[in-house]
Amino acid sequence: MRPCAYLRPASVAEAVRAGAGHPGARFLGGGTNLVDLMKLGVESPGLIVDVSRLPLDRVEPTDDGGLRIGATVRNSDLAAHPGVRSGYPALSQALLAGASGQLRNTATTGGNLLQRTRCPYFQDVSKPCNKRLPGSGCPAREGVHRDLAVLGHSEDCVATNPSDMAVALAALDAAILLHGPEGERTVPVTDFHRLPGDNPDQDTVIRPGELITEVVLPPPAAASLYRKARDRASYAFALASVAAVLSVRDGRVERAALAFGGVAPRPWRARVAEDVLRGAPADEETFARAVSAELATARPLRDNGFKVDLAHRLAVGALAELAGLAPPA
């Protein structure tokens, strides 16, 4: 047994003070990732700050027509919320694709954003891993890396971000509200997760003691969907996934947003593809050209080059479906 202190704070302010005052403290929401990592010995927090009872479990409309999602809203409740299903179908689809019903009933919005990679070397404390122990090495580069990154990785880390929800939020231009010792700040979801560079142990831009309190979605501006490819039909992490947002006017792309999952250390917002799409004819030739331009920077390893083609097919198919050029998948 590893000794560990436990605190159930009465307020966000108390939670932040506790998190900031104890190096190595961890916030606990649903515990679907943190508790697993503690069992594996990957995480050994000296203090667990249980935020699951804080009043952060609501989904409410914003004044401008968007949605405000509390950090402890359960994934199952968020997926089923009428405002999410009607205005942000990509988010509902991503959540339903993400885990079993039992896990969705427990996992929280904030915890989903903070879940750590499922790279087998990260989860095995008997193996080196720069993300777990900086400077120890990345055996995945020459070892088992079929499921790992083809975009945005570095010499020090090729792990992928496992979240489906975060991919949809990235395409939907969501923002994350953080409370910390220095006050409150807002970070776009697209800037929240870090690329590894030479500091792969830092997954996000979150600062010591900061707590995610809510996620804010702008008003829905276009149709959206989420598509995911995996090794089995359910309860598996993405080999590649895509969240797409598209509006078409007079046969041309008026607005497009695209984000990939399963292929990079963070949800990969496809800015290059979006630039190609904007104002171009809304046809499959344009979609293919745009996605190819985005994936031209991919750097697959020995065994995961198939992900590039898989991501390409998913993205072109999703855009075609949103444009009415293909039947629903």
C-alpha positions in Angstrom: 0.0 0.0 0.0 1.2 3.5 -0.8 0.1 6.1 1.7 -2.1 8.9 0.3 -4.0 11.8 1.9 -7.5 12.5 0.8 -9.5 15.8 0.8 -13.1 16.6 -0.3 -13.1 20.4 -0.6 -16.3 22.4 -0.1 -15.5 24.9 -2.9 -13.4 25.5 -6.0 -11.2 28.0 -4.0 -10.5 25.3 -1.4 -9.7 22.8 -4.1 -7.3 25.1 -5.8 -5.5 26.0 -2.5 -5.1 22.4 -1.7 -3.8 21.5 -5.2 -1.4 24.4 -5.2 -0.2 23.7 -1.7 0.8 20.1 -2.2 3.2 19.3 -5.0 2.1 16.1 -6.7 -1.5 16.5 -5.6 -4.1 15.2 -8.1 -7.7 16.2 -8.6 -10.2 13.3 -8.7 -13.4 13.5 -10.7 -14.6 10.1 -11.9 -11.3 8.4 -11.4 -11.5 6.3 -14.6 -8.0 7.1 -15.6 -6.2 8.3 -12.4 -7.2 5.3 -10.3 -6.0 2.9 -13.1 -2.6 4.8 -13.2 -2.3 4.6 -9.4 -2.9 0.8 -9.6 -0.1 0.5 -12.2 2.3 2.6 -10.2 2.4 5.3 -12.9 0.8 7.9 -10.6 1.6 8.1 -6.8 -0.1 11.3 -5.6 0.6 12.3 -2.0 -2.8 14.0 -1.9 -6.1 13.3 -3.8 -8.4 16.3 -4.0 -11.9 14.9 -4.7 -13.8 17.5 -6.7 -16.6 15.2 -7.7 -19.1 16.8 -5.3 -18.4 20.4 -6.3 -21.3 22.2 -8.1 -19.7 21.8 -11.5 -22.2 19.2 -12.9 -24.4 21.4 -15.1 -24.9 22.1 -18.8 -26.3 25.6 -19.3 -26.9 27.9 -22.3 -24.6 30.9 -22.6 -26.0 34.4 -23.4 -24.9 34.2 -27.0 -26.4 30.8 -27.7 -23.5 28.5 -26.9 -23.2 26.0 -24.1 -21.4 26.0 -20.8 -20.4 22.5 -19.6 -19.3 22.0 -16.0 -16.1 20.0 -15.4 -17.9 17.2 -13.5 -20.7 16.6 -16.0 -20.6 12.9 -16.7 -19.8 11.8 -20.3 -23.1 9.9 -20.6 -25.1 12.9 -19.5 -23.3 15.2 -21.9 -23.7 12.8 -24.8 -27.5 12.6 -24.1 -28.0 16.3 -23.5 -30.6 17.7 -26.0 -28.6 20.8 -26.7 -25.5 18.8 -27.5 -27.3 16.3 -29.7 -29.0 19.0 -31.7 -26.4 21.7 -31.9 -23.1 19.8 -31.6 -23.7 16.2 -32.9 -19.9 15.6 -33.3 -19.5 16.0 -29.6 -22.3 13.6 -28.7 -21.0 11.0 -31.3 -17.4 11.3 -30.0 -18.5 10.7 -26.4 -20.6 7.7 -27.4 -17.6 6.3 -29.4 -15.2 6.8 -26.5 -15.9 4.1 -23.9 -18.4 1.6 -22.5 -21.6 2.8 -20.9 -20.3 2.1 -17.4 -17.3 4.3 -18.0 -19.3 7.1 -19.5 -21.6 7.0 -16.5 -18.5 7.8 -14.3 -16.0 9.7 -16.4 -16.2 13.5 -16.3 -15.7 16.3 -18.8 -12.6 17.6 -17.0 -11.1 14.2 -16.4 -11.6 13.3 -20.1 -9.5 16.3 -21.1 -6.8 15.3 -18.7 -6.6 11.6 -19.4 -3.1 10.4 -20.2 -1.8 8.3 -23.1 -2.4 4.6 -23.4 1.1 4.0 -24.9 2.1 0.6 -23.5 5.6 1.9 -22.5 4.1 4.8 -20.4 1.8 2.3 -18.6 4.6 -0.2 -17.8 6.8 1.1 -15.0 9.4 -1.6 -15.8 10.1 0.1 -19.1 11.8 3.5 -19.9 9.5 6.3 -20.9 10.3 10.0 -21.3 6.7 10.9 -20.6 6.8 9.1 -17.2 10.5 9.7 -16.4 12.1 12.5 -18.5 15.5 11.5 -20.0 14.9 7.7 -19.7 14.2 7.2 -23.4 11.4 6.3 -25.8 11.6 2.6 -26.7 8.3 2.9 -28.7 10.2 4.5 -31.6 11.9 1.2 -32.4 9.5 -1.0 -30.5 5.7 -1.4 -30.5 4.3 1.7 -32.1 1.5 0.6 -34.4 -1.1 2.6 -32.5 1.1 5.7 -31.9 1.6 9.1 -33.6 2.3 10.0 -37.2 1.9 13.8 -36.7 3.5 16.1 -34.2 5.7 13.6 -32.4 9.4 14.1 -31.5 12.5 12.1 -30.9 11.6 11.9 -27.3 7.9 10.8 -27.5 5.5 9.3 -30.1 2.5 8.8 -27.8 -1.0 9.8 -28.9 -3.7 11.6 -27.0 -6.5 9.1 -26.3 -9.5 11.4 -26.0 -12.4 11.3 -28.5 -14.2 14.1 -26.8 -11.2 16.5 -27.1 -11.1 16.0 -30.8 -14.7 17.0 -31.2 -14.2 20.0 -28.9 -11.1 21.1 -30.9 -13.1 21.1 -34.2 -16.0 23.0 -32.4 -13.7 25.8 -31.2 -14.4 25.1 -27.5 -12.6 26.8 -24.7 -11.5 25.6 -21.3 -12.0 27.7 -18.1 -9.3 27.2 -15.5 -9.2 28.4 -11.9 -5.8 28.6 -10.3 -3.8 30.3 -7.5 -3.4 33.3 -9.8 -7.0 33.6 -10.7 -9.1 32.5 -13.7 -8.1 32.1 -17.3 -9.5 30.7 -20.5 -7.5 28.5 -22.9 -8.8 27.3 -26.3 -9.0 23.5 -26.5 -6.7 23.6 -29.5 -4.0 25.2 -27.3 -4.6 23.1 -24.1 -2.7 19.9 -25.0 1.0 20.2 -25.8 3.2 18.6 -28.5 6.0 16.7 -26.8 9.1 18.5 -28.1 11.8 17.8 -25.5 9.4 17.9 -22.6 7.0 15.0 -23.2 6.1 14.7 -19.5 4.1 17.9 -19.8 0.8 16.8 -21.5 -1.0 20.2 -21.2 -0.5 23.9 -20.5 -2.2 23.5 -17.1 -0.3 25.1 -14.3 0.3 23.7 -10.8 -2.9 23.9 -8.7 -5.2 24.9 -11.6 -8.5 23.2 -11.9 -10.7 22.8 -14.9 -14.1 24.2 -14.0 -16.0 24.3 -17.3 -15.8 24.0 -21.1 -17.5 26.6 -23.2 -18.9 26.0 -26.7 -19.6 28.8 -29.1 -23.0 29.0 -30.8 -23.4 26.1 -33.3 -22.5 27.5 -36.7 -22.6 24.5 -39.0 -23.3 20.8 -39.3 -20.8 18.5 -37.6 -20.0 14.8 -37.2 -17.4 12.5 -35.7 -16.0 9.3 -37.3 -13.6 6.8 -35.7 -11.7 3.8 -36.9 -10.6 1.2 -34.4 -9.5 -2.4 -34.2 -12.9 -3.6 -32.9 -16.4 -2.2 -33.1 -16.6 -0.8 -29.6 -14.6 0.0 -26.4 -11.3 0.6 -28.3 -9.1 3.7 -28.7 -8.9 5.3 -32.1 -6.4 4.2 -34.7 -7.6 7.4 -36.4 -10.6 9.6 -36.0 -11.9 12.9 -37.3 -14.3 15.6 -36.2 -15.6 17.7 -39.1 -17.6 20.9 -39.3 -18.9 22.1 -42.6 -21.2 24.6 -44.2 -21.7 25.0 -47.9 -23.3 27.9 -49.8 -23.8 28.0 -53.6 -21.7 24.9 -54.0 -18.7 26.3 -52.2 -17.3 25.8 -48.7 -18.4 28.7 -46.5 -16.9 27.3 -43.3 -14.9 24.2 -42.5 -13.2 22.9 -39.3 -11.4 19.6 -39.1 -9.6 17.8 -36.3 -7.9 14.4 -36.2 -7.6 12.0 -33.3 -5.5 8.9 -32.7 -2.6 10.2 -34.9 -0.9 12.9 -32.8 0.1 13.7 -29.2 -2.9 16.1 -29.0 -6.1 16.6 -31.0 -4.8 17.7 -34.3 -6.6 20.7 -35.7 -6.1 20.6 -39.5 -5.5 24.3 -40.2 -3.8 23.6 -43.6 -6.7 21.6 -44.8 -9.1 24.3 -43.6 -7.3 26.9 -45.6 -7.5 24.9 -48.7 -11.2 24.2 -48.2 -12.4 27.7 -47.5 -14.1 29.2 -50.5 -13.3 26.1 -52.7 -15.8 23.9 -54.5 -17.5 21.5 -52.1 -16.7 18.3 -54.0 -14.7 15.2 -53.2 -11.7 16.3 -55.3 -11.3 19.4 -53.2 -11.8 17.5 -49.9 -9.1 15.0 -51.0 -6.7 17.7 -52.0 -7.2 19.6 -48.7 -6.7 16.5 -46.5 -3.6 15.5 -48.5 -2.1 18.9 -47.9 -2.7 18.5 -44.2 -1.2 15.0 -44.0 1.8 15.8 -46.2 3.8 16.6 -43.0 3.1 13.1 -41.4 6.1 11.2 -40.3 5.0 7.6 -39.8 7.2 5.1 -38.1 8.0 1.5 -39.2 4.6 0.0 -38.5 2.0 2.8 -38.5 2.1 4.3 -42.0 -1.4 2.9 -42.6 -2.7 5.6 -40.3 -2.1 8.3 -42.9 -4.3 6.6 -45.5 -6.9 5.8 -42.8 -7.1 9.4 -41.6 -7.3 10.6 -45.2 -10.3 8.3 -46.0 -12.1 9.1 -42.7 -11.8 12.9 -43.3 -12.8 12.9 -47.0 -15.7 10.6 -46.2 -16.8 12.8 -43.3 -16.7 16.0 -45.4 -18.5 14.3 -48.3 -21.2 13.2 -45.9 -21.7 16.7 -44.4 -21.8 18.1 -48.0 -24.5 15.7 -49.0 -22.3 13.8 -51.4 -22.3 10.5 -49.5 -24.9 8.7 -47.4 -24.5 8.7 -43.6 -22.0 6.1 -42.5 
